[in-house]
Amino acid sequence: MVFYIIGIGLADEKDITLKGLEAVKKCREVFLESYTSKLQCSVSDLENFYNKKIKIADRELVEKKADEILKDNNCLLIIGDPMSATTHIDLYNRAKEKGLVVEVIHNASILTAVGIVGLELYKYGKTTSIPFHNENVKTPIDVIKMNLKNGLHTLVLLDLDPINNKFMTIGEAAEYLLKNKVKEINEETIAIGCAAIGSKKQIIKAGKLSELKKFEVKEFPQCIIIPGKLHFVEEEMIEKWR
Ligand SMILES: C[S@@+](CC[C@H](N)C(=O)[O-])C[C@H]1O[C@@H](n2cnc3c(N)ncnc32)[C@H](O)[C@@H]1O
């Protein structure tokens, strides 16, 4: 009685691990969690490569009707890594309660792939995210301030609604940060915008928040990094993205 939770990586159908692919091939029903991130390929690209039919699992199915998914020899595919950024611990626990053996197959996550910008992963503080409806939301500002105080970098995730093809942009994130500006986070603050990391279309752009506010790029998903205290090697890397 095995249930698989499989990370399928960040970019396209070929990012699944060999272990993940072998599990998918032997599964009875294959579900794709479709609401917390986005790949650079279509569901039919996945179906053709895996040679399996895929059922889309929206938030309602995963969170409220999980019994339809949690069956012997089924799997749930998660974009990125299943236990990173958005954890699927709840589903893991529910599968266990049902007496299923749960096999988690890991993959790359945005939490590790941001290493590409050249800021040391060890020196990131708490991750935060900016929601679409952020009029009275101050948590991301508080988190960045706290990280800056401790000399740590901040990864800021940006809201998304893949089912309705809606994604927050680097420009909108910069705008939010400037609208709520504080002494430590202002027009002159250097940030790094990232889009579609891990894919051939990936874009990395460093600049002042006042510059990133005007930065437009059509690849999604996107995130932004606010650097903390920089080692000179990190400084040199940031210059490369300007
Ligand atoms: C909830 S996290 C997804 C976590 C996923 N399980 C993982 O391990 O990567 C989704 C957010 O991460 C960021 N993100 C995910 N993939 C990304 C990518 N390839 N490039 C840039 N940002 C990305 C975006 O801000 C997006 O809204």
The ligand as an ORCA input file, in Angstrom:
! r2SCAN-3c Opt
* xyz 0 1
  C       5.032     28.165     -3.155
  S       6.480     28.282     -4.048
  C       6.658     26.720     -4.856
  C       7.432     25.780     -4.109
  C       7.839     24.567     -4.904
  N       7.318     23.379     -4.268
  C       9.361     24.499     -4.962
  O       9.922     23.635     -4.282
  O       9.966     25.282     -5.705
  C       5.972     29.203     -5.413
  C       6.667     30.531     -5.519
  O       8.057     30.349     -5.604
  C       8.609     31.200     -6.600
  N       9.093     30.326     -7.672
  C       8.827     29.015     -7.845
  N       9.482     28.538     -8.917
  C      10.182     29.566     -9.430
  C      11.052     29.701    -10.539
  N      11.343     28.650    -11.314
  N      11.610     30.917    -10.800
  C      11.334     31.977    -10.000
  N      10.519     31.909     -8.927
  C       9.948     30.721     -8.649
  C       7.512     32.132     -7.067
  O       7.555     33.318     -6.296
  C       6.278     31.301     -6.774
  O       5.158     32.096     -6.568
*
